[in-house]
Structure formats: structure tokens, C-alpha cells
């Protein structure tokens, strides 16, 4: 029987164990990542935590475990890109929700310049977070190397160029997605198919361009450098790339664009030139982000499974924090047909 004094006392790990019908050690293992705990026991503990209102004393636990019980979401892009590109927000929300299941807070960090990267790397390496979800790392970006050398568990979003065997990562099947889109454009009878690539020091930029070139070669269409323009995944770069393509190859009849946001820019350039979409020029994007639905006309695109990407990034990172070896996860993409192609 509980007294009034008991009810005022904050619930403890012992209260959770009693409510769940398990040992205190089992509760502790669930709170520390759930290793060596059966699904039934984990569920019982999670229900008991909700019923008792137990809140982890993170400061006390960090003194015992040497862990911060928090994770960083590190974006190595200029700050304005975070607000422009909807993919980053979707990924951040998914990672936050996946970590909430484990009662682990997520700290957003943006390092768009080299001084910011050095400062944040020092902060992370000092133990202020237990691991890092690294997003949009270009090849040559030293952050992944510095964190790995400092012994910080990390998981990259996208296959890190040059470090794929050393760093855990979760990626969509970029090359397969690009192949499916170009094959779709060919099936519409288009033969002068251009592309706007992402930055060619990023995995998405490299892999999507490779998929585009492979399919055209298989179709017996000669490579034409006039049909390739490079952007930075932003809307303005897509518009500029679209203008360059129209100037270099006026007979273009389709464009595969390596991001939905850049595709919006390409659509703007086509409208300005008096080209109808999809009648004169079919346009395909990549991501299936909110930008695809906001485009006029709505974009045919390649869907990246952002919910699964974020869930897998969190799962792999928690495993790395728990001492497991680096792992790689490649997730399938899907062609989404709308009005633009």
C-alpha cells in the first residue's frame, strides 16, 4: 500500500522493476540500450516506465557509465541549406522519433565552415555526446576521419566516398534509383535525355550520374557531355543548370534531376524558355521530398525511404555505441509517377 509520502517520491528504477515483474538489472539493461534483453521483458519495462512516470537521472547515470546519453545530428552544410532542403528536416524528425523510443535526446549541430567543423569535432571528441549521425559529408570533408580517429561512434547518411569500409553508413540505392528513372524516361519515347547531377564529391552525385550513364549506354545512345550539368542540390543551382542545358542542347526532350529541389529550378528554367512539361520536356526528380508535390506540375521522382533510413541510422549507431563493428545498410528506392513525366 502506498502512502501519500510514497506518491510524492519520484519513482525509482526499483519501482519500474517491481511494476514490470523483472529484476533491477533487466531494467538497467533496457535503459542502456536493451542488449541481452528479451522482447517481452523490454516491452514490460517500457510499459512500466510509462505507468510509473519514471524519468532517468541522466547526470547520475553519466557519472557511473561515462556516457552522456545523448546523440548528435551533425550536418556539414551551410546553415541556410538546412532550412531550404526539406530532406534534412524529414531525416532529423525521423531520427528524433527513433531515438525517443530509447529515451535518448538528439542534439542538432550544423558545421558549414572549416572553423565550425574543427570546433564541433573538438566538442564531440570531448565526450559531450555518445555518437554522431553524420549527414551530407562530402569527400575530402575531414569530419568523418577526425571523429573516427577520436574513437567516436558514428553513422553516415549515404555511402562515404573513400571510407566505406571504415565508417558505418545507411544509404538508399542511388544508382539503382537513377537507372529506374532513366529507363522510365526511355519508355516514354524520349531519346535526348539530359541530367542535372548533384555535387560530384558526394555519393549521391556520383552514383546517380553513373546510373544515368549506364542506362543510356545500354540503350545504345552515345554519351554527350552537353547533356550533363552539375548542381549543388539547391533550387537555384537547378535553375542555372537547366538554362545551361537548354543553351547547349536545345533539342533536349527529358531531364533526370538528382534532387527534387533542383528539379523545381529546372522547371522554372523550362517555363521561362517556353517549354511545356511533360509535352516538350519530361522531368524526373529524386527523393520524393515535399518539394516534389509542391512542384508545378508535380514531379515524377524516385522515393528514398526516409523513415527507414532514419530508423536504420539510429539502430546502427546504438549498436556501434554498444561496441559492435561498423555496418552498412543499403535500402531500395521506388519510382513514383506523377504529372511531370
Kinemage of the C-alpha trace (Angstrom):
@kinemage 1
@onewidth
@group {chain A} dominant
@subgroup {mainchain}
@vectorlist {calphas} color= white
{ca unk a 1} P 0.000 0.000 0.000
{ca unk a 2} L 1.402 3.419 -0.972
{ca unk a 3} L 1.359 6.306 1.468
{ca unk a 4} L 0.952 9.944 0.486
{ca unk a 5} L 4.691 10.334 1.029
{ca unk a 6} L 5.375 7.466 -1.390
{ca unk a 7} L 3.233 9.105 -4.043
{ca unk a 8} L 5.196 12.339 -3.745
{ca unk a 9} L 8.514 10.470 -4.035
{ca unk a 10} L 9.828 10.347 -7.601
{ca unk a 11} L 9.601 6.798 -8.992
{ca unk a 12} L 12.863 4.874 -8.996
{ca unk a 13} L 14.339 2.053 -11.047
{ca unk a 14} L 13.188 -0.305 -8.258
{ca unk a 15} L 9.588 0.839 -8.784
{ca unk a 16} L 9.912 0.135 -12.503
{ca unk a 17} L 11.345 -3.337 -11.841
{ca unk a 18} L 8.534 -4.166 -9.404
{ca unk a 19} L 5.855 -2.918 -11.808
{ca unk a 20} L 7.358 -4.865 -14.727
{ca unk a 21} L 7.956 -8.027 -12.733
{ca unk a 22} L 11.637 -8.149 -13.671
{ca unk a 23} L 14.953 -7.613 -11.932
{ca unk a 24} L 16.560 -4.210 -11.457
{ca unk a 25} L 19.385 -5.425 -13.700
{ca unk a 26} L 16.956 -6.073 -16.554
{ca unk a 27} L 15.573 -2.547 -16.248
{ca unk a 28} L 19.110 -1.188 -16.256
{ca unk a 29} L 19.974 -3.123 -19.427
{ca unk a 30} L 16.851 -1.796 -21.169
{ca unk a 31} L 17.756 1.767 -20.190
{ca unk a 32} L 21.277 1.249 -21.531
{ca unk a 33} L 20.330 0.032 -24.985
{ca unk a 34} L 18.491 -3.234 -24.423
{ca unk a 35} L 21.301 -5.684 -25.157
{ca unk a 36} L 20.683 -9.259 -23.926
{ca unk a 37} L 17.034 -8.485 -23.058
{ca unk a 38} L 14.119 -10.452 -24.491
{ca unk a 39} L 11.466 -8.551 -26.462
{ca unk a 40} L 8.841 -9.456 -23.838
{ca unk a 41} L 10.970 -8.120 -20.991
{ca unk a 42} L 11.797 -4.955 -22.906
{ca unk a 43} L 8.113 -4.315 -23.577
{ca unk a 44} L 7.220 -4.928 -19.929
{ca unk a 45} L 9.866 -2.453 -18.802
{ca unk a 46} L 8.763 0.192 -21.320
{ca unk a 47} L 5.147 -0.159 -20.177
{ca unk a 48} L 6.240 0.079 -16.535
{ca unk a 49} L 8.243 3.239 -17.244
{ca unk a 50} L 5.154 4.884 -18.725
{ca unk a 51} L 2.902 3.714 -15.898
{ca unk a 52} L 5.212 4.801 -13.089
{ca unk a 53} L 6.328 8.032 -14.747
{ca unk a 54} L 9.973 7.117 -14.162
{ca unk a 55} L 12.481 9.628 -15.544
{ca unk a 56} L 16.146 8.741 -15.960
{ca unk a 57} L 18.553 10.838 -13.884
{ca unk a 58} L 20.955 11.363 -16.751
{ca unk a 59} L 23.567 13.235 -14.744
{ca unk a 60} L 23.819 10.485 -12.158
{ca unk a 61} L 23.884 7.767 -14.788
{ca unk a 62} L 26.557 9.537 -16.816
{ca unk a 63} L 28.812 9.645 -13.751
{ca unk a 64} L 28.505 5.867 -13.465
{ca unk a 65} L 28.606 4.873 -17.131
{ca unk a 66} L 30.885 7.577 -18.506
{ca unk a 67} L 28.262 8.276 -21.189
{ca unk a 68} L 26.309 11.424 -21.962
{ca unk a 69} L 23.160 9.532 -23.022
{ca unk a 70} L 22.723 11.865 -25.985
{ca unk a 71} L 23.478 11.740 -29.701
{ca unk a 72} L 24.400 14.452 -32.224
{ca unk a 73} L 22.793 15.021 -35.616
{ca unk a 74} L 25.697 16.702 -37.417
{ca unk a 75} L 25.047 18.451 -40.733
{ca unk a 76} L 28.223 19.538 -42.515
{ca unk a 77} L 26.488 22.012 -44.814
{ca unk a 78} L 25.891 25.781 -44.626
{ca unk a 79} L 23.090 26.658 -42.219
{ca unk a 80} L 20.805 28.007 -44.950
{ca unk a 81} L 20.784 24.581 -46.634
{ca unk a 82} L 19.140 23.085 -43.545
{ca unk a 83} L 16.197 25.443 -43.931
{ca unk a 84} L 15.990 25.171 -47.738
{ca unk a 85} L 16.286 21.428 -48.279
{ca unk a 86} L 13.254 19.545 -46.856
{ca unk a 87} L 15.174 16.244 -46.800
{ca unk a 88} L 17.248 17.365 -43.828
{ca unk a 89} L 14.157 18.189 -41.781
{ca unk a 90} L 12.491 14.889 -42.658
{ca unk a 91} L 15.623 12.978 -41.672
{ca unk a 92} L 16.041 14.952 -38.437
{ca unk a 93} L 12.450 14.297 -37.428
{ca unk a 94} L 12.764 10.583 -38.178
{ca unk a 95} L 15.984 10.233 -36.172
{ca unk a 96} L 14.474 12.175 -33.256
{ca unk a 97} L 11.461 9.868 -33.184
{ca unk a 98} L 13.594 6.720 -33.452
{ca unk a 99} L 15.807 7.847 -30.554
{ca unk a 100} L 12.809 8.852 -28.436
{ca unk a 101} L 11.891 5.166 -28.213
{ca unk a 102} L 15.196 4.693 -26.385
{ca unk a 103} L 14.759 7.917 -24.351
{ca unk a 104} L 17.880 9.400 -25.964
{ca unk a 105} L 17.914 13.147 -26.773
{ca unk a 106} L 19.197 14.308 -30.162
{ca unk a 107} L 21.313 17.456 -30.461
{ca unk a 108} L 21.302 19.319 -33.787
{ca unk a 109} L 24.740 20.603 -34.829
{ca unk a 110} L 25.472 22.462 -38.081
{ca unk a 111} L 29.061 22.902 -39.253
{ca unk a 112} L 29.155 24.646 -42.620
{ca unk a 113} L 32.673 26.065 -42.394
{ca unk a 114} L 36.046 24.584 -41.529
{ca unk a 115} L 36.351 26.552 -38.225
{ca unk a 116} L 32.882 25.305 -37.230
{ca unk a 117} L 33.850 21.729 -38.112
{ca unk a 118} L 37.022 21.906 -36.003
{ca unk a 119} L 35.167 23.412 -33.048
{ca unk a 120} L 32.305 20.906 -33.139
{ca unk a 121} L 34.700 17.989 -33.650
{ca unk a 122} L 36.597 19.004 -30.500
{ca unk a 123} L 33.321 19.265 -28.581
{ca unk a 124} L 32.144 15.828 -29.698
{ca unk a 125} L 35.530 14.176 -29.124
{ca unk a 126} L 35.495 15.517 -25.542
{ca unk a 127} L 32.633 13.124 -24.785
{ca unk a 128} L 29.672 15.508 -24.749
{ca unk a 129} L 27.692 13.063 -26.912
{ca unk a 130} L 27.910 9.287 -27.229
{ca unk a 131} L 27.740 9.121 -31.016
{ca unk a 132} L 27.080 11.044 -34.215
{ca unk a 133} L 24.582 10.781 -37.054
{ca unk a 134} L 26.623 12.417 -39.820
{ca unk a 135} L 24.667 13.949 -42.706
{ca unk a 136} L 25.830 15.311 -46.073
{ca unk a 137} L 29.534 14.675 -45.771
{ca unk a 138} L 31.453 15.474 -48.959
{ca unk a 139} L 34.548 13.529 -49.896
{ca unk a 140} L 37.527 15.399 -48.542
{ca unk a 141} L 35.411 16.578 -45.602
{ca unk a 142} L 37.665 15.740 -42.643
{ca unk a 143} L 34.885 15.404 -40.054
{ca unk a 144} L 34.279 11.669 -40.501
{ca unk a 145} L 38.018 10.917 -40.359
{ca unk a 146} L 38.565 13.093 -37.291
{ca unk a 147} L 35.677 11.557 -35.397
{ca unk a 148} L 36.689 8.021 -36.343
{ca unk a 149} L 40.278 8.636 -35.243
{ca unk a 150} L 38.971 10.058 -31.951
{ca unk a 151} L 37.062 6.815 -31.367
{ca unk a 152} L 33.622 8.427 -31.631
{ca unk a 153} L 30.880 6.038 -32.848
{ca unk a 154} L 29.274 7.445 -35.985
{ca unk a 155} L 26.925 6.537 -38.806
{ca unk a 156} L 26.881 8.429 -42.100
{ca unk a 157} L 23.803 9.089 -44.202
{ca unk a 158} L 24.963 7.940 -47.619
{ca unk a 159} L 27.976 5.875 -48.569
{ca unk a 160} L 31.099 7.841 -47.562
{ca unk a 161} L 33.406 8.150 -50.554
{ca unk a 162} L 36.764 6.564 -49.756
{ca unk a 163} L 35.753 5.400 -46.249
{ca unk a 164} L 33.028 2.838 -46.925
{ca unk a 165} L 34.889 0.027 -45.159
{ca unk a 166} L 35.775 2.127 -42.118
{ca unk a 167} L 32.593 4.048 -41.319
{ca unk a 168} L 29.090 2.709 -40.713
{ca unk a 169} L 26.539 4.100 -43.142
{ca unk a 170} L 22.938 3.847 -44.251
{ca unk a 171} L 22.135 4.735 -47.854
{ca unk a 172} L 19.452 4.477 -50.490
{ca unk a 173} L 20.302 2.532 -53.649
{ca unk a 174} L 21.215 5.701 -55.576
{ca unk a 175} L 22.487 4.014 -58.726
{ca unk a 176} L 19.506 1.661 -58.969
{ca unk a 177} L 17.104 4.564 -58.463
{ca unk a 178} L 18.768 6.592 -61.208
{ca unk a 179} L 18.650 3.611 -63.550
{ca unk a 180} L 14.929 3.144 -62.947
{ca unk a 181} L 14.191 6.804 -63.638
{ca unk a 182} L 16.176 6.912 -66.893
{ca unk a 183} L 14.592 3.651 -68.017
{ca unk a 184} L 11.188 5.219 -67.348
{ca unk a 185} L 12.074 8.282 -69.462
{ca unk a 186} L 13.218 5.999 -72.283
{ca unk a 187} L 9.932 4.099 -72.064
{ca unk a 188} L 8.151 7.383 -72.807
{ca unk a 189} L 9.983 7.577 -76.127
{ca unk a 190} L 12.480 10.222 -75.007
{ca unk a 191} L 15.958 9.969 -76.512
{ca unk a 192} L 17.700 13.287 -75.772
{ca unk a 193} L 17.770 12.751 -72.040
{ca unk a 194} L 19.844 15.214 -70.032
{ca unk a 195} L 20.765 15.110 -66.357
{ca unk a 196} L 21.472 17.586 -63.586
{ca unk a 197} L 23.807 15.867 -61.147
{ca unk a 198} L 24.413 16.547 -57.502
{ca unk a 199} L 27.902 17.598 -56.369
{ca unk a 200} L 30.361 15.060 -57.724
{ca unk a 201} L 32.176 14.808 -54.399
{ca unk a 202} L 29.069 13.300 -52.779
{ca unk a 203} L 27.914 9.677 -53.051
{ca unk a 204} L 24.526 10.673 -54.449
{ca unk a 205} L 26.139 12.838 -57.104
{ca unk a 206} L 28.493 10.093 -58.222
{ca unk a 207} L 26.103 7.129 -58.055
{ca unk a 208} L 23.119 8.811 -59.718
{ca unk a 209} L 25.269 10.035 -62.598
{ca unk a 210} L 26.689 6.534 -63.003
{ca unk a 211} L 23.195 5.027 -63.181
{ca unk a 212} L 22.151 7.590 -65.803
{ca unk a 213} L 25.175 6.844 -67.981
{ca unk a 214} L 24.803 3.073 -67.672
{ca unk a 215} L 21.222 3.016 -68.915
{ca unk a 216} L 21.917 5.316 -71.867
{ca unk a 217} L 24.900 3.161 -72.857
{ca unk a 218} L 22.775 0.012 -72.635
{ca unk a 219} L 20.187 1.707 -74.891
{ca unk a 220} L 22.882 2.422 -77.474
{ca unk a 221} L 22.719 6.187 -77.006
{ca unk a 222} L 26.067 7.905 -77.401
{ca unk a 223} L 27.432 9.833 -74.436
{ca unk a 224} L 27.006 13.593 -74.896
{ca unk a 225} L 28.658 15.915 -72.387
{ca unk a 226} L 26.301 18.704 -73.469
{ca unk a 227} L 23.514 16.773 -71.745
{ca unk a 228} L 25.208 16.772 -68.329
{ca unk a 229} L 25.155 19.738 -65.928
{ca unk a 230} L 26.153 19.774 -62.262
{ca unk a 231} L 24.299 21.419 -59.375
{ca unk a 232} L 24.577 21.533 -55.595
{ca unk a 233} L 21.135 20.037 -54.739
{ca unk a 234} L 19.701 23.560 -54.258
{ca unk a 235} L 16.849 25.124 -56.239
{ca unk a 236} L 18.928 27.992 -57.651
{ca unk a 237} L 21.603 25.619 -58.941
{ca unk a 238} L 18.906 23.566 -60.679
{ca unk a 239} L 17.572 26.642 -62.428
{ca unk a 240} L 21.067 27.649 -63.583
{ca unk a 241} L 21.808 24.093 -64.744
{ca unk a 242} L 18.526 23.981 -66.669
{ca unk a 243} L 19.459 27.173 -68.505
{ca unk a 244} L 22.886 25.771 -69.391
{ca unk a 245} L 21.346 22.568 -70.730
{ca unk a 246} L 18.848 24.416 -72.919
{ca unk a 247} L 21.599 26.607 -74.318
{ca unk a 248} L 23.920 23.656 -75.048
{ca unk a 249} L 21.277 21.167 -76.235
{ca unk a 250} L 18.059 22.907 -77.397
{ca unk a 251} L 16.670 19.568 -78.594
{ca unk a 252} L 16.619 18.036 -75.087
{ca unk a 253} L 13.350 16.143 -74.538
{ca unk a 254} L 13.811 14.860 -70.964
{ca unk a 255} L 15.824 15.740 -67.854
{ca unk a 256} L 16.686 13.470 -64.945
{ca unk a 257} L 17.448 15.736 -61.985
{ca unk a 258} L 19.333 14.356 -58.966
{ca unk a 259} L 17.094 16.078 -56.395
{ca unk a 260} L 13.515 17.333 -56.279
{ca unk a 261} L 14.650 20.756 -55.129
{ca unk a 262} L 16.936 21.147 -58.160
{ca unk a 263} L 14.113 19.838 -60.341
{ca unk a 264} L 11.955 22.762 -59.202
{ca unk a 265} L 14.680 25.037 -60.544
{ca unk a 266} L 14.810 23.141 -63.838
{ca unk a 267} L 11.037 23.549 -64.196
{ca unk a 268} L 11.441 27.307 -63.738
{ca unk a 269} L 14.083 27.415 -66.491
{ca unk a 270} L 11.872 25.386 -68.827
{ca unk a 271} L 8.861 27.654 -68.254
{ca unk a 272} L 10.983 30.720 -68.943
{ca unk a 273} L 12.116 29.147 -72.232
{ca unk a 274} L 8.520 28.369 -73.227
{ca unk a 275} L 8.946 24.587 -72.928
{ca unk a 276} L 5.906 22.605 -71.799
{ca unk a 277} L 6.271 19.836 -69.204
{ca unk a 278} L 5.848 16.984 -69.976
{ca unk a 279} L 4.741 17.639 -73.581
{ca unk a 280} L 8.036 19.122 -74.782
{ca unk a 281} L 10.362 18.026 -71.977
{ca unk a 282} L 9.716 15.299 -69.395
{ca unk a 283} L 11.287 15.919 -65.973
{ca unk a 284} L 12.135 13.354 -63.286
{ca unk a 285} L 13.465 14.110 -59.824
{ca unk a 286} L 14.975 12.182 -56.933
{ca unk a 287} L 13.997 11.980 -53.221
{ca unk a 288} L 10.177 12.222 -53.204
{ca unk a 289} L 10.528 15.115 -50.783
{ca unk a 290} L 7.782 17.707 -50.120
{ca unk a 291} L 9.366 19.666 -52.996
{ca unk a 292} L 8.101 17.002 -55.436
{ca unk a 293} L 4.463 17.614 -54.526
{ca unk a 294} L 4.948 21.396 -54.406
{ca unk a 295} L 6.361 21.462 -57.955
{ca unk a 296} L 4.200 22.508 -60.914
{ca unk a 297} L 3.471 20.050 -62.363
{ca unk a 298} L 4.002 17.571 -59.505
{ca unk a 299} L 7.198 15.607 -60.030
{ca unk a 300} L 7.667 12.060 -61.127
{ca unk a 301} L 10.531 11.100 -58.830
{ca unk a 302} L 12.495 8.388 -57.073
{ca unk a 303} L 11.382 7.848 -53.491
{ca unk a 304} L 14.049 7.474 -50.856
{ca unk a 305} L 12.658 5.594 -47.824
{ca unk a 306} L 13.461 8.366 -45.337
{ca unk a 307} L 11.588 6.711 -42.465
{ca unk a 308} L 13.623 3.526 -42.838
{ca unk a 309} L 16.862 5.450 -43.397
{ca unk a 310} L 16.454 7.352 -40.131
{ca unk a 311} L 15.381 4.246 -38.195
{ca unk a 312} L 18.336 2.245 -39.514
{ca unk a 313} L 20.803 5.062 -38.819
{ca unk a 314} L 19.691 5.125 -35.198
{ca unk a 315} L 19.751 1.335 -34.897
{ca unk a 316} L 23.257 1.056 -36.347
{ca unk a 317} L 24.565 3.944 -34.220
{ca unk a 318} L 23.225 2.480 -30.981
{ca unk a 319} L 24.849 -0.814 -31.920
{ca unk a 320} L 28.172 0.979 -32.524
{ca unk a 321} L 27.861 2.734 -29.152
{ca unk a 322} L 27.274 -0.698 -27.664
{ca unk a 323} L 30.557 -1.960 -29.123
{ca unk a 324} L 29.509 -3.632 -32.368
{ca unk a 325} L 31.629 -3.417 -35.527
{ca unk a 326} L 30.864 -0.959 -38.391
{ca unk a 327} L 27.940 -1.937 -40.606
{ca unk a 328} L 26.484 -0.854 -43.955
{ca unk a 329} L 22.797 -0.812 -44.891
{ca unk a 330} L 21.546 -0.188 -48.461
{ca unk a 331} L 17.809 0.410 -48.826
{ca unk a 332} L 15.777 0.115 -52.056
{ca unk a 333} L 14.217 3.099 -53.827
{ca unk a 334} L 10.899 3.335 -55.680
{ca unk a 335} L 9.712 5.117 -58.818
{ca unk a 336} L 6.777 7.446 -58.074
{ca unk a 337} L 4.884 8.549 -61.198
{ca unk a 338} L 3.231 11.946 -61.320
{ca unk a 339} L 2.467 14.543 -63.995
{ca unk a 340} L 5.969 15.725 -64.963
{ca unk a 341} L 6.945 12.517 -66.803
